[in-house]
Amino acid sequence: MKAEELFDLGLRHYTKKEYPRALALFEEAAEHGHVPAMLWSGVCYDFALGARQDYKKAFDLYARAAEAGNAEAQWRLGYFYLYAQGTAYDPASAYLWFERSAKQKDQMGKQLFAQAQEEAEWRYRELLALLPNRDPAALYAAGLCCKYGIGTEKDAEKAKLYLSRAAEAGYAPAERALRE
């Protein structure tokens, strides 16, 4: 059976609440590179539908689908980064995945990105208040905000300045960021 057929059959089982069978079909289709099947397999592991809840597996499946351009998987992946489900807490990655989803006009992605933008702008203002103290972690964070346009406009010169000051203070993550 082709991946699309496996996925369609999986959806029929899913709508009948036959989750174990649906998940098996989604996983088989995902193994053949079917992107929506990756997303739906992730949903099954995320919500314990047909298998034990496994945030790590859900994260991995969402990541594969997100990298392949699936807008729903992108915001779901961002959510996992934001709430440390199946991965480490990483609000910057969450922001970037919400943004990717929003750019594809996904409604939930747009909503989550708007919320993340508000939060990032507030946090960026908080970081700026710490900069006169030359706090290396704050300089590093402000540098990343400027580098990626999180909470502020992208500004490569400011990013380099903040990251360089953090690196001069011996902050290793800033040294790595400058090399990238």
C-alpha positions as CSV (number, residue, x, y, z in Angstrom):
1,M,0.0,0.0,0.0
2,K,1.2,3.5,-0.8
3,A,1.8,6.1,2.0
4,E,-1.2,8.2,1.1
5,E,-3.5,5.1,1.2
6,L,-2.0,4.1,4.6
7,F,-2.6,7.6,5.9
8,D,-6.2,7.7,4.6
9,L,-7.0,4.3,6.1
10,G,-5.4,5.5,9.4
11,L,-7.7,8.6,9.3
12,R,-10.7,6.3,8.9
13,H,-9.7,4.3,11.9
14,Y,-8.9,7.5,13.9
15,T,-12.4,8.9,13.3
16,K,-13.9,5.6,14.5
17,K,-11.7,6.0,17.7
18,E,-9.7,2.9,16.8
19,Y,-6.5,4.6,17.8
20,P,-4.1,1.7,18.0
21,R,-4.8,0.7,14.4
22,A,-4.8,4.3,13.3
23,L,-1.4,5.0,14.9
24,A,0.1,1.8,13.3
25,L,-1.0,3.0,9.9
26,F,0.1,6.6,10.5
27,E,3.6,5.3,11.6
28,E,3.9,3.1,8.5
29,A,3.0,6.0,6.2
30,A,5.4,8.3,8.2
31,E,8.2,5.8,7.6
32,H,7.6,6.4,3.9
33,G,8.0,10.1,4.3
34,H,4.3,11.1,4.5
35,V,4.4,14.4,6.3
36,P,0.8,14.6,7.5
37,A,1.2,11.0,8.9
38,M,4.2,12.3,10.9
39,L,2.0,15.0,12.4
40,W,-0.8,12.6,13.2
41,S,1.5,10.0,14.7
42,G,2.8,12.9,16.9
43,V,-0.7,13.8,18.0
44,C,-1.3,10.2,19.0
45,Y,1.7,10.1,21.2
46,D,1.1,13.6,22.5
47,F,-2.5,12.7,23.7
48,A,-2.0,9.0,24.4
49,L,-4.3,7.9,21.6
50,G,-3.4,4.3,20.7
51,A,-0.2,4.2,22.7
52,R,1.1,5.4,26.0
53,Q,1.7,9.1,26.2
54,D,5.3,9.8,25.0
55,Y,6.3,13.4,24.7
56,K,9.7,12.6,23.3
57,K,8.3,10.5,20.5
58,A,5.7,13.2,19.8
59,F,8.4,15.9,19.8
60,D,10.5,13.9,17.3
61,L,7.6,13.3,15.0
62,Y,6.4,17.0,15.2
63,A,10.0,18.0,14.5
64,R,10.2,15.9,11.3
65,A,6.9,17.2,10.1
66,A,7.8,20.8,11.0
67,E,11.1,20.6,9.2
68,A,9.2,19.3,6.1
69,G,7.0,22.5,6.3
70,N,3.8,21.3,8.0
71,A,2.4,24.5,9.6
72,E,0.4,22.6,12.4
73,A,3.5,20.6,13.3
74,Q,5.5,23.9,13.5
75,W,3.2,25.5,16.1
76,R,2.9,22.2,18.0
77,L,6.8,21.9,18.0
78,G,6.9,25.5,19.3
79,Y,4.5,24.6,22.1
80,F,6.7,21.7,23.1
81,Y,9.7,24.0,23.3
82,L,7.8,26.6,25.3
83,Y,6.5,24.0,27.8
84,A,9.5,21.7,27.8
85,Q,7.5,18.7,26.6
86,G,9.8,16.0,25.2
87,T,12.7,18.6,25.0
88,A,14.4,21.3,27.0
89,Y,12.7,24.6,27.7
90,D,13.7,26.9,24.8
91,P,11.5,30.0,24.3
92,A,13.6,31.3,21.4
93,S,13.0,28.1,19.4
94,A,9.3,28.2,20.3
95,Y,9.1,31.8,19.0
96,L,10.9,30.8,15.7
97,W,8.5,27.8,15.2
98,F,5.4,29.9,15.9
99,E,6.7,32.5,13.4
100,R,7.2,29.8,10.7
101,S,3.7,28.5,11.3
102,A,2.2,32.0,11.3
103,K,3.9,32.8,8.0
104,Q,2.0,29.9,6.4
105,K,-1.3,31.6,7.6
106,D,-2.1,28.8,10.1
107,Q,-4.6,30.4,12.5
108,M,-3.2,28.8,15.7
109,G,0.3,29.6,14.6
110,K,-0.7,33.2,14.1
111,Q,-2.3,33.4,17.5
112,L,0.7,31.8,19.3
113,F,3.1,34.0,17.4
114,A,1.3,37.1,18.3
115,Q,1.3,36.1,22.0
116,A,5.0,35.2,21.7
117,Q,5.8,38.6,20.1
118,E,4.1,40.4,23.0
119,E,6.1,38.4,25.6
120,A,9.4,38.8,23.7
121,E,9.0,42.6,23.4
122,W,8.3,42.8,27.2
123,R,11.3,40.5,28.0
124,Y,13.6,42.5,25.6
125,R,12.7,45.7,27.4
126,E,13.6,43.9,30.7
127,L,16.9,42.8,29.3
128,L,17.8,46.4,28.2
129,A,17.4,47.5,31.8
130,L,20.1,44.9,32.8
131,L,22.6,45.9,30.2
132,P,24.2,48.8,32.1
133,N,25.3,46.2,34.7
134,R,27.2,44.4,31.8
135,D,25.5,41.1,33.0
136,P,26.9,38.5,30.5
137,A,23.7,36.5,30.4
138,A,21.6,39.6,29.7
139,L,24.1,40.7,27.0
140,Y,24.0,37.3,25.4
141,A,20.1,37.2,25.5
142,A,19.9,40.7,24.1
143,G,22.4,39.7,21.3
144,L,20.2,36.8,20.3
145,C,17.1,39.0,20.3
146,C,18.8,41.4,17.9
147,K,20.3,38.6,15.8
148,Y,16.9,36.8,15.3
149,G,14.6,39.8,15.6
150,I,12.9,38.5,18.8
151,G,11.1,41.3,20.7
152,T,12.9,43.9,18.5
153,E,13.9,44.5,14.9
154,K,16.8,42.4,13.5
155,D,20.0,44.3,13.9
156,A,23.2,42.4,13.1
157,E,25.5,45.2,14.4
158,K,23.8,45.4,17.8
159,A,23.7,41.6,18.0
160,K,27.5,41.5,17.4
161,L,28.1,44.2,19.9
162,Y,26.1,42.5,22.7
163,L,27.4,39.1,21.9
164,S,31.0,40.4,21.8
165,R,30.6,42.0,25.2
166,A,29.2,38.8,26.7
167,A,32.0,36.8,25.2
168,E,34.6,39.2,26.6
169,A,33.1,38.5,30.0
170,G,33.8,34.8,29.4
171,Y,30.2,33.8,28.6
172,A,30.8,30.6,26.5
173,P,27.4,30.5,24.8
174,A,28.1,34.0,23.4
175,E,31.4,32.8,22.1
176,R,29.7,30.0,20.3
177,A,27.0,32.4,18.9
178,L,29.7,34.6,17.5
179,R,31.2,31.7,15.6
180,E,27.9,30.7,14.0
